[in-house]
Amino acid sequence: MADHLAQVTWYLLDQVDVRLSEFFNLINGNGWQSMDEI
């Protein structure tokens, strides 16, 4: 049971990490450039 719980935990953390990466890429790619233009 513990192993399964660990797998689920790592899976969820991996999903969150992907979301955060996309979020930061969006900010770094678009947000800061737009703010510099203003």
mmCIF entry with sequence, helices, sheets and N, C-alpha, C, O atoms, coordinates in Angstrom:
data_MODEL
# 
_entry.id   MODEL 
# 
_entity.id                         1 
_entity.type                       polymer 
_entity.pdbx_number_of_molecules   1 
# 
_entity_poly.entity_id                      1 
_entity_poly.type                           'polypeptide(L)' 
_entity_poly.nstd_linkage                   no 
_entity_poly.nstd_monomer                   no 
_entity_poly.pdbx_seq_one_letter_code       MADHLAQVTWYLLDQVDVRLSEFFNLINGNGWQSMDEI 
_entity_poly.pdbx_seq_one_letter_code_can   MADHLAQVTWYLLDQVDVRLSEFFNLINGNGWQSMDEI 
_entity_poly.pdbx_strand_id                 A 
# 
loop_
_entity_poly_seq.entity_id 
_entity_poly_seq.num 
_entity_poly_seq.mon_id 
_entity_poly_seq.hetero 
1 1  MET n 
1 2  ALA n 
1 3  ASP n 
1 4  HIS n 
1 5  LEU n 
1 6  ALA n 
1 7  GLN n 
1 8  VAL n 
1 9  THR n 
1 10 TRP n 
1 11 TYR n 
1 12 LEU n 
1 13 LEU n 
1 14 ASP n 
1 15 GLN n 
1 16 VAL n 
1 17 ASP n 
1 18 VAL n 
1 19 ARG n 
1 20 LEU n 
1 21 SER n 
1 22 GLU n 
1 23 PHE n 
1 24 PHE n 
1 25 ASN n 
1 26 LEU n 
1 27 ILE n 
1 28 ASN n 
1 29 GLY n 
1 30 ASN n 
1 31 GLY n 
1 32 TRP n 
1 33 GLN n 
1 34 SER n 
1 35 MET n 
1 36 ASP n 
1 37 GLU n 
1 38 ILE n 
# 
_struct_asym.id          A 
_struct_asym.entity_id   1 
# 
loop_
_struct_conf.conf_type_id 
_struct_conf.id 
_struct_conf.pdbx_PDB_helix_id 
_struct_conf.beg_label_comp_id 
_struct_conf.beg_label_asym_id 
_struct_conf.beg_label_seq_id 
_struct_conf.pdbx_beg_PDB_ins_code 
_struct_conf.end_label_comp_id 
_struct_conf.end_label_asym_id 
_struct_conf.end_label_seq_id 
_struct_conf.pdbx_end_PDB_ins_code 
_struct_conf.beg_auth_comp_id 
_struct_conf.beg_auth_asym_id 
_struct_conf.beg_auth_seq_id 
_struct_conf.end_auth_comp_id 
_struct_conf.end_auth_asym_id 
_struct_conf.end_auth_seq_id 
_struct_conf.pdbx_PDB_helix_class 
_struct_conf.details 
_struct_conf.pdbx_PDB_helix_length 
HELX_P HELX_P1 AA1 ALA A 2  ? LEU A 26 ? ALA A 2  LEU A 26 1 ? 25 
HELX_P HELX_P2 AA2 ILE A 27 ? GLY A 31 ? ILE A 27 GLY A 31 3 ? 5  
HELX_P HELX_P3 AA3 TRP A 32 ? GLU A 37 ? TRP A 32 GLU A 37 1 ? 6  
# 
_struct_conf_type.id          HELX_P 
_struct_conf_type.criteria    ? 
_struct_conf_type.reference   ? 
# 
loop_
_atom_site.group_PDB 
_atom_site.id 
_atom_site.type_symbol 
_atom_site.label_atom_id 
_atom_site.label_alt_id 
_atom_site.label_comp_id 
_atom_site.label_asym_id 
_atom_site.label_entity_id 
_atom_site.label_seq_id 
_atom_site.pdbx_PDB_ins_code 
_atom_site.Cartn_x 
_atom_site.Cartn_y 
_atom_site.Cartn_z 
_atom_site.occupancy 
_atom_site.B_iso_or_equiv 
_atom_site.pdbx_formal_charge 
_atom_site.auth_seq_id 
_atom_site.auth_comp_id 
_atom_site.auth_asym_id 
_atom_site.auth_atom_id 
_atom_site.pdbx_PDB_model_num 
ATOM 1   N N  . MET A 1 1  ? 0.835 -1.209 0.000   1.00 0.00 ? 1  MET A N  1 
ATOM 2   C CA . MET A 1 1  ? 0.000 0.000  0.000   1.00 0.00 ? 1  MET A CA 1 
ATOM 3   C C  . MET A 1 1  ? 0.864 1.251  0.000   1.00 0.00 ? 1  MET A C  1 
ATOM 4   O O  . MET A 1 1  ? 0.575 2.225  -0.694  1.00 0.00 ? 1  MET A O  1 
ATOM 5   N N  . ALA A 1 2  ? 1.919 1.206  0.783   1.00 0.00 ? 2  ALA A N  1 
ATOM 6   C CA . ALA A 1 2  ? 2.792 2.371  0.866   1.00 0.00 ? 2  ALA A CA 1 
ATOM 7   C C  . ALA A 1 2  ? 3.441 2.666  -0.488  1.00 0.00 ? 2  ALA A C  1 
ATOM 8   O O  . ALA A 1 2  ? 3.582 3.822  -0.886  1.00 0.00 ? 2  ALA A O  1 
ATOM 9   N N  . ASP A 1 3  ? 3.832 1.596  -1.184  1.00 0.00 ? 3  ASP A N  1 
ATOM 10  C CA . ASP A 1 3  ? 4.460 1.795  -2.492  1.00 0.00 ? 3  ASP A CA 1 
ATOM 11  C C  . ASP A 1 3  ? 3.484 2.440  -3.472  1.00 0.00 ? 3  ASP A C  1 
ATOM 12  O O  . ASP A 1 3  ? 3.853 3.326  -4.243  1.00 0.00 ? 3  ASP A O  1 
ATOM 13  N N  . HIS A 1 4  ? 2.240 1.983  -3.429  1.00 0.00 ? 4  HIS A N  1 
ATOM 14  C CA . HIS A 1 4  ? 1.232 2.547  -4.321  1.00 0.00 ? 4  HIS A CA 1 
ATOM 15  C C  . HIS A 1 4  ? 1.010 4.020  -3.991  1.00 0.00 ? 4  HIS A C  1 
ATOM 16  O O  . HIS A 1 4  ? 0.902 4.857  -4.888  1.00 0.00 ? 4  HIS A O  1 
ATOM 17  N N  . LEU A 1 5  ? 0.943 4.325  -2.706  1.00 0.00 ? 5  LEU A N  1 
ATOM 18  C CA . LEU A 1 5  ? 0.737 5.708  -2.283  1.00 0.00 ? 5  LEU A CA 1 
ATOM 19  C C  . LEU A 1 5  ? 1.901 6.580  -2.744  1.00 0.00 ? 5  LEU A C  1 
ATOM 20  O O  . LEU A 1 5  ? 1.703 7.716  -3.174  1.00 0.00 ? 5  LEU A O  1 
ATOM 21  N N  . ALA A 1 6  ? 3.106 6.044  -2.652  1.00 0.00 ? 6  ALA A N  1 
ATOM 22  C CA . ALA A 1 6  ? 4.283 6.788  -3.098  1.00 0.00 ? 6  ALA A CA 1 
ATOM 23  C C  . ALA A 1 6  ? 4.219 7.038  -4.599  1.00 0.00 ? 6  ALA A C  1 
ATOM 24  O O  . ALA A 1 6  ? 4.553 8.128  -5.064  1.00 0.00 ? 6  ALA A O  1 
ATOM 25  N N  . GLN A 1 7  ? 3.790 6.029  -5.361  1.00 0.00 ? 7  GLN A N  1 
ATOM 26  C CA . GLN A 1 7  ? 3.679 6.198  -6.813  1.00 0.00 ? 7  GLN A CA 1 
ATOM 27  C C  . GLN A 1 7  ? 2.666 7.276  -7.161  1.00 0.00 ? 7  GLN A C  1 
ATOM 28  O O  . GLN A 1 7  ? 2.907 8.111  -8.032  1.00 0.00 ? 7  GLN A O  1 
ATOM 29  N N  . VAL A 1 8  ? 1.533 7.250  -6.474  1.00 0.00 ? 8  VAL A N  1 
ATOM 30  C CA . VAL A 1 8  ? 0.498 8.256  -6.723  1.00 0.00 ? 8  VAL A CA 1 
ATOM 31  C C  . VAL A 1 8  ? 1.012 9.643  -6.361  1.00 0.00 ? 8  VAL A C  1 
ATOM 32  O O  . VAL A 1 8  ? 0.781 10.610 -7.087  1.00 0.00 ? 8  VAL A O  1 
ATOM 33  N N  . THR A 1 9  ? 1.710 9.731  -5.234  1.00 0.00 ? 9  THR A N  1 
ATOM 34  C CA . THR A 1 9  ? 2.251 11.017 -4.794  1.00 0.00 ? 9  THR A CA 1 
ATOM 35  C C  . THR A 1 9  ? 3.233 11.573 -5.812  1.00 0.00 ? 9  THR A C  1 
ATOM 36  O O  . THR A 1 9  ? 3.166 12.748 -6.173  1.00 0.00 ? 9  THR A O  1 
ATOM 37  N N  . TRP A 1 10 ? 4.150 10.722 -6.275  1.00 0.00 ? 10 TRP A N  1 
ATOM 38  C CA . TRP A 1 10 ? 5.135 11.181 -7.265  1.00 0.00 ? 10 TRP A CA 1 
ATOM 39  C C  . TRP A 1 10 ? 4.453 11.573 -8.567  1.00 0.00 ? 10 TRP A C  1 
ATOM 40  O O  . TRP A 1 10 ? 4.859 12.534 -9.220  1.00 0.00 ? 10 TRP A O  1 
ATOM 41  N N  . TYR A 1 11 ? 3.416 10.828 -8.945  1.00 0.00 ? 11 TYR A N  1 
ATOM 42  C CA . TYR A 1 11 ? 2.685 11.149 -10.167 1.00 0.00 ? 11 TYR A CA 1 
ATOM 43  C C  . TYR A 1 11 ? 2.040 12.528 -10.062 1.00 0.00 ? 11 TYR A C  1 
ATOM 44  O O  . TYR A 1 11 ? 2.126 13.337 -10.986 1.00 0.00 ? 11 TYR A O  1 
ATOM 45  N N  . LEU A 1 12 ? 1.394 12.785 -8.925  1.00 0.00 ? 12 LEU A N  1 
ATOM 46  C CA . LEU A 1 12 ? 0.741 14.079 -8.731  1.00 0.00 ? 12 LEU A CA 1 
ATOM 47  C C  . LEU A 1 12 ? 1.762 15.210 -8.698  1.00 0.00 ? 12 LEU A C  1 
ATOM 48  O O  . LEU A 1 12 ? 1.535 16.275 -9.271  1.00 0.00 ? 12 LEU A O  1 
ATOM 49  N N  . LEU A 1 13 ? 2.886 14.976 -8.026  1.00 0.00 ? 13 LEU A N  1 
ATOM 50  C CA . LEU A 1 13 ? 3.931 15.994 -7.977  1.00 0.00 ? 13 LEU A CA 1 
ATOM 51  C C  . LEU A 1 13 ? 4.461 16.276 -9.371  1.00 0.00 ? 13 LEU A C  1 
ATOM 52  O O  . LEU A 1 13 ? 4.752 17.423 -9.712  1.00 0.00 ? 13 LEU A O  1 
ATOM 53  N N  . ASP A 1 14 ? 4.587 15.221 -10.182 1.00 0.00 ? 14 ASP A N  1 
ATOM 54  C CA . ASP A 1 14 ? 5.074 15.390 -11.545 1.00 0.00 ? 14 ASP A CA 1 
ATOM 55  C C  . ASP A 1 14 ? 4.091 16.215 -12.364 1.00 0.00 ? 14 ASP A C  1 
ATOM 56  O O  . ASP A 1 14 ? 4.500 17.066 -13.155 1.00 0.00 ? 14 ASP A O  1 
ATOM 57  N N  . GLN A 1 15 ? 2.791 15.968 -12.180 1.00 0.00 ? 15 GLN A N  1 
ATOM 58  C CA . GLN A 1 15 ? 1.772 16.735 -12.886 1.00 0.00 ? 15 GLN A CA 1 
ATOM 59  C C  . GLN A 1 15 ? 1.830 18.205 -12.482 1.00 0.00 ? 15 GLN A C  1 
ATOM 60  O O  . GLN A 1 15 ? 1.742 19.094 -13.330 1.00 0.00 ? 15 GLN A O  1 
ATOM 61  N N  . VAL A 1 16 ? 1.980 18.453 -11.192 1.00 0.00 ? 16 VAL A N  1 
ATOM 62  C CA . VAL A 1 16 ? 2.065 19.831 -10.699 1.00 0.00 ? 16 VAL A CA 1 
ATOM 63  C C  . VAL A 1 16 ? 3.303 20.509 -11.266 1.00 0.00 ? 16 VAL A C  1 
ATOM 64  O O  . VAL A 1 16 ? 3.256 21.679 -11.646 1.00 0.00 ? 16 VAL A O  1 
ATOM 65  N N  . ASP A 1 17 ? 4.419 19.770 -11.324 1.00 0.00 ? 17 ASP A N  1 
ATOM 66  C CA . ASP A 1 17 ? 5.665 20.326 -11.826 1.00 0.00 ? 17 ASP A CA 1 
ATOM 67  C C  . ASP A 1 17 ? 5.521 20.733 -13.290 1.00 0.00 ? 17 ASP A C  1 
ATOM 68  O O  . ASP A 1 17 ? 6.043 21.768 -13.707 1.00 0.00 ? 17 ASP A O  1 
ATOM 69  N N  . VAL A 1 18 ? 4.816 19.919 -14.065 1.00 0.00 ? 18 VAL A N  1 
ATOM 70  C CA . VAL A 1 18 ? 4.582 20.245 -15.472 1.00 0.00 ? 18 VAL A CA 1 
ATOM 71  C C  . VAL A 1 18 ? 3.736 21.508 -15.586 1.00 0.00 ? 18 VAL A C  1 
ATOM 72  O O  . VAL A 1 18 ? 4.027 22.381 -16.404 1.00 0.00 ? 18 VAL A O  1 
ATOM 73  N N  . ARG A 1 19 ? 2.690 21.604 -14.769 1.00 0.00 ? 19 ARG A N  1 
ATOM 74  C CA . ARG A 1 19 ? 1.826 22.779 -14.792 1.00 0.00 ? 19 ARG A CA 1 
ATOM 75  C C  . ARG A 1 19 ? 2.625 24.035 -14.437 1.00 0.00 ? 19 ARG A C  1 
ATOM 76  O O  . ARG A 1 19 ? 2.491 25.072 -15.086 1.00 0.00 ? 19 ARG A O  1 
ATOM 77  N N  . LEU A 1 20 ? 3.461 23.927 -13.395 1.00 0.00 ? 20 LEU A N  1 
ATOM 78  C CA . LEU A 1 20 ? 4.267 25.069 -12.976 1.00 0.00 ? 20 LEU A CA 1 
ATOM 79  C C  . LEU A 1 20 ? 5.246 25.465 -14.065 1.00 0.00 ? 20 LEU A C  1 
ATOM 80  O O  . LEU A 1 20 ? 5.471 26.652 -14.297 1.00 0.00 ? 20 LEU A O  1 
ATOM 81  N N  . SER A 1 21 ? 5.830 24.477 -14.737 1.00 0.00 ? 21 SER A N  1 
ATOM 82  C CA . SER A 1 21 ? 6.776 24.772 -15.808 1.00 0.00 ? 21 SER A CA 1 
ATOM 83  C C  . SER A 1 21 ? 6.084 25.534 -16.931 1.00 0.00 ? 21 SER A C  1 
ATOM 84  O O  . SER A 1 21 ? 6.616 26.518 -17.444 1.00 0.00 ? 21 SER A O  1 
ATOM 85  N N  . GLU A 1 22 ? 4.892 25.074 -17.309 1.00 0.00 ? 22 GLU A N  1 
ATOM 86  C CA . GLU A 1 22 ? 4.138 25.760 -18.355 1.00 0.00 ? 22 GLU A CA 1 
ATOM 87  C C  . GLU A 1 22 ? 3.778 27.170 -17.916 1.00 0.00 ? 22 GLU A C  1 
ATOM 88  O O  . GLU A 1 22 ? 3.829 28.111 -18.708 1.00 0.00 ? 22 GLU A O  1 
ATOM 89  N N  . PHE A 1 23 ? 3.409 27.309 -16.633 1.00 0.00 ? 23 PHE A N  1 
ATOM 90  C CA . PHE A 1 23 ? 3.033 28.607 -16.091 1.00 0.00 ? 23 PHE A CA 1 
ATOM 91  C C  . PHE A 1 23 ? 4.203 29.583 -16.147 1.00 0.00 ? 23 PHE A C  1 
ATOM 92  O O  . PHE A 1 23 ? 4.046 30.724 -16.581 1.00 0.00 ? 23 PHE A O  1 
ATOM 93  N N  . PHE A 1 24 ? 5.384 29.130 -15.703 1.00 0.00 ? 24 PHE A N  1 
ATOM 94  C CA . PHE A 1 24 ? 6.554 30.000 -15.708 1.00 0.00 ? 24 PHE A CA 1 
ATOM 95  C C  . PHE A 1 24 ? 7.019 30.302 -17.125 1.00 0.00 ? 24 PHE A C  1 
ATOM 96  O O  . PHE A 1 24 ? 7.491 31.405 -17.398 1.00 0.00 ? 24 PHE A O  1 
ATOM 97  N N  . ASN A 1 25 ? 6.891 29.337 -18.027 1.00 0.00 ? 25 ASN A N  1 
ATOM 98  C CA . ASN A 1 25 ? 7.251 29.586 -19.418 1.00 0.00 ? 25 ASN A CA 1 
ATOM 99  C C  . ASN A 1 25 ? 6.344 30.658 -20.006 1.00 0.00 ? 25 ASN A C  1 
ATOM 100 O O  . ASN A 1 25 ? 6.794 31.508 -20.774 1.00 0.00 ? 25 ASN A O  1 
ATOM 101 N N  . LEU A 1 26 ? 5.066 30.616 -19.643 1.00 0.00 ? 26 LEU A N  1 
ATOM 102 C CA . LEU A 1 26 ? 4.115 31.606 -20.132 1.00 0.00 ? 26 LEU A CA 1 
ATOM 103 C C  . LEU A 1 26 ? 4.498 32.990 -19.620 1.00 0.00 ? 26 LEU A C  1 
ATOM 104 O O  . LEU A 1 26 ? 4.490 33.964 -20.372 1.00 0.00 ? 26 LEU A O  1 
ATOM 105 N N  . ILE A 1 27 ? 4.835 33.068 -18.330 1.00 0.00 ? 27 ILE A N  1 
ATOM 106 C CA . ILE A 1 27 ? 5.233 34.342 -17.736 1.00 0.00 ? 27 ILE A CA 1 
ATOM 107 C C  . ILE A 1 27 ? 6.526 34.849 -18.369 1.00 0.00 ? 27 ILE A C  1 
ATOM 108 O O  . ILE A 1 27 ? 6.610 36.002 -18.792 1.00 0.00 ? 27 ILE A O  1 
ATOM 109 N N  . ASN A 1 28 ? 7.522 33.984 -18.429 1.00 0.00 ? 28 ASN A N  1 
ATOM 110 C CA . ASN A 1 28 ? 8.821 34.394 -18.951 1.00 0.00 ? 28 ASN A CA 1 
ATOM 111 C C  . ASN A 1 28 ? 8.754 34.706 -20.439 1.00 0.00 ? 28 ASN A C  1 
ATOM 112 O O  . ASN A 1 28 ? 9.434 35.615 -20.917 1.00 0.00 ? 28 ASN A O  1 
ATOM 113 N N  . GLY A 1 29 ? 7.935 33.955 -21.175 1.00 0.00 ? 29 GLY A N  1 
ATOM 114 C CA . GLY A 1 29 ? 7.854 34.129 -22.616 1.00 0.00 ? 29 GLY A CA 1 
ATOM 115 C C  . GLY A 1 29 ? 7.043 35.348 -23.009 1.00 0.00 ? 29 GLY A C  1 
ATOM 116 O O  . GLY A 1 29 ? 7.412 36.063 -23.940 1.00 0.00 ? 29 GLY A O  1 
ATOM 117 N N  . ASN A 1 30 ? 5.939 35.596 -22.309 1.00 0.00 ? 30 ASN A N  1 
ATOM 118 C CA . ASN A 1 30 ? 5.018 36.645 -22.721 1.00 0.00 ? 30 ASN A CA 1 
ATOM 119 C C  . ASN A 1 30 ? 4.920 37.788 -21.719 1.00 0.00 ? 30 ASN A C  1 
ATOM 120 O O  . ASN A 1 30 ? 5.030 38.959 -22.083 1.00 0.00 ? 30 ASN A O  1 
ATOM 121 N N  . GLY A 1 31 ? 4.714 37.436 -20.458 1.00 0.00 ? 31 GLY A N  1 
ATOM 122 C CA . GLY A 1 31 ? 4.431 38.437 -19.435 1.00 0.00 ? 31 GLY A CA 1 
ATOM 123 C C  . GLY A 1 31 ? 5.505 39.488 -19.293 1.00 0.00 ? 31 GLY A C  1 
ATOM 124 O O  . GLY A 1 31 ? 5.223 40.684 -19.361 1.00 0.00 ? 31 GLY A O  1 
ATOM 125 N N  . TRP A 1 32 ? 6.744 39.048 -19.094 1.00 0.00 ? 32 TRP A N  1 
ATOM 126 C CA . TRP A 1 32 ? 7.794 40.026 -18.827 1.00 0.00 ? 32 TRP A CA 1 
ATOM 127 C C  . TRP A 1 32 ? 8.068 40.884 -20.051 1.00 0.00 ? 32 TRP A C  1 
ATOM 128 O O  . TRP A 1 32 ? 8.328 42.080 -19.927 1.00 0.00 ? 32 TRP A O  1 
ATOM 129 N N  . GLN A 1 33 ? 8.011 40.277 -21.238 1.00 0.00 ? 33 GLN A N  1 
ATOM 130 C CA . GLN A 1 33 ? 8.246 41.056 -22.447 1.00 0.00 ? 33 GLN A CA 1 
ATOM 131 C C  . GLN A 1 33 ? 7.182 42.139 -22.598 1.00 0.00 ? 33 GLN A C  1 
ATOM 132 O O  . GLN A 1 33 ? 7.482 43.276 -22.960 1.00 0.00 ? 33 GLN A O  1 
ATOM 133 N N  . SER A 1 34 ? 5.938 41.767 -22.314 1.00 0.00 ? 34 SER A N  1 
ATOM 134 C CA . SER A 1 34 ? 4.849 42.728 -22.423 1.00 0.00 ? 34 SER A CA 1 
ATOM 135 C C  . SER A 1 34 ? 5.041 43.865 -21.425 1.00 0.00 ? 34 SER A C  1 
ATOM 136 O O  . SER A 1 34 ? 4.776 45.025 -21.740 1.00 0.00 ? 34 SER A O  1 
ATOM 137 N N  . MET A 1 35 ? 5.502 43.529 -20.222 1.00 0.00 ? 35 MET A N  1 
ATOM 138 C CA . MET A 1 35 ? 5.693 44.554 -19.209 1.00 0.00 ? 35 MET A CA 1 
ATOM 139 C C  . MET A 1 35 ? 6.857 45.462 -19.579 1.00 0.00 ? 35 MET A C  1 
ATOM 140 O O  . MET A 1 35 ? 6.826 46.657 -19.285 1.00 0.00 ? 35 MET A O  1 
ATOM 141 N N  . ASP A 1 36 ? 7.884 44.909 -20.223 1.00 0.00 ? 36 ASP A N  1 
ATOM 142 C CA . ASP A 1 36 ? 9.017 45.734 -20.639 1.00 0.00 ? 36 ASP A CA 1 
ATOM 143 C C  . ASP A 1 36 ? 8.587 46.732 -21.708 1.00 0.00 ? 36 ASP A C  1 
ATOM 144 O O  . ASP A 1 36 ? 9.082 47.859 -21.745 1.00 0.00 ? 36 ASP A O  1 
ATOM 145 N N  . GLU A 1 37 ? 7.671 46.321 -22.572 1.00 0.00 ? 37 GLU A N  1 
ATOM 146 C CA . GLU A 1 37 ? 7.212 47.205 -23.636 1.00 0.00 ? 37 GLU A CA 1 
ATOM 147 C C  . GLU A 1 37 ? 6.443 48.384 -23.070 1.00 0.00 ? 37 GLU A C  1 
ATOM 148 O O  . GLU A 1 37 ? 6.482 49.482 -23.626 1.00 0.00 ? 37 GLU A O  1 
ATOM 149 N N  . ILE A 1 38 ? 5.741 48.159 -21.964 1.00 0.00 ? 38 ILE A N  1 
ATOM 150 C CA . ILE A 1 38 ? 5.001 49.247 -21.319 1.00 0.00 ? 38 ILE A CA 1 
ATOM 151 C C  . ILE A 1 38 ? 6.002 50.093 -20.595 1.00 0.00 ? 38 ILE A C  1 
ATOM 152 O O  . ILE A 1 38 ? 5.632 51.083 -19.964 1.00 0.00 ? 38 ILE A O  1 
# 
